[in-house]
Amino acid sequence: MSTIPKRTLGHTGLEVGTLGFGGAPLGDLFEEVSNECAQSTLQAAWDAGIRYYDTSPFYGYGKSEHRLGYFLRDQQRDDFVLSTKVGRVFKAARDLKTFDKGGWIGGLPFTFHFDYSYDGIMRSWEDSLQRTGLNAVDLLLIHDLDSFFHDSEQRFSAYLNQLITSGWRALEELRSQGLIKGVGAGLNRMGALPRLLDAVDLDFCIIAMPYTLLDQEVLDEEFPLCQERGVHVVIGAVFASGILVNGPVEGARYAYEPASEEILEKTRRIEAVCQRHDVPLPAAAMQFPLGHPLVTSIIPGAMAPEHIATNAGWFQHSIPTALWEELKQEGLLRPDAPTP
């Protein structure tokens, strides 16, 4: 077992490993994962020293929570930290012939509706305990309250108001009673975080996309606001949904969509700098976010045991300071971006 450094996660007081495990791929995100492979992957993560696991009811419509819970139930409860999310309530699909899996290749036959109300959040939390088979989760995150899923101002504002006037009371009750140790927000895009920070008392956040080797725009507004409030950040998509692990190849994904020619070209240039310093592109992608003092952990996903070994190797790969300096000199990395 390797030793993964730990950092304190915002106001939660919890110490989590700087390398965690993101559970979205175990919901059959880009391809189906067998139960046997999922459990072998989780065992490999545990053997590698990973003790922070993140999931969501949304990942495979419950499948990721079931798989993580099946594995974690056999571990000592004090030995790991588990976060999951609220904001959707699930029910069984009525007709499997017309059932829409959404973006999941596999997943379970359940449908959902968004619900950021008191009752919706309490229902979601209780359902997560049932799916995982655990008596508690450590952290709850308000999930996807941003423009990625709520693409009109009217829709976003309505759900934000539902959270403020109703749902937040549930999260405060759970936190104040010690049933959870912290409340966060899990977001895909910029824009929503400042409004959430103004509205509710977050302990931390998980940002899926906007702080990677390819994008540091959160340094302008979001990260300074987090710094003011002591809200720490977990980076959920260090590989930018694919391109920073597979490279600028045909069919590469960026932000869950086929990468544009502009992104492909920028990735080619970053990769060339990495090659000059004998550093794999994914190693730079994994280690870059941890250079920022706000970033507590990164949680790349995996869908096979060998992915864990590869990620661990990249995480530990030695990277010379000159690489970061050259990326900044070439205009490929913001000059104000802290680096490891």
Secondary structure, DSSP 8 states (H G I E B T S, - for coil): -----EEE-GGG--EEESB-EE-GGGGTSSS---HHHHHHHHHHHHHTT--EEE--TTTTTTHHHHHHHHHHTTS-GGG-EEEEEESEEEEE-S-TTT---TT-SS--SEEEEE--SHHHHHHHHHHHHHHHT-S--SEEEEE--STTT--SHHHHHHHHHHIIIIIHHHHHHHHHTTSSSEEEEEESSSSHHHHHHHHS--SEEEESSSSBTTB-GGGTTHHHHHHHHT-EEEES-TTGGGHHHH-S-TT-EETTEE--HHHHHHHHHHHHHHHHTT--HHHHHHHSGGGSTTEEEE--B-SSHHHHHHHHHHHH----HHHHHHHHHTTSS-TT----
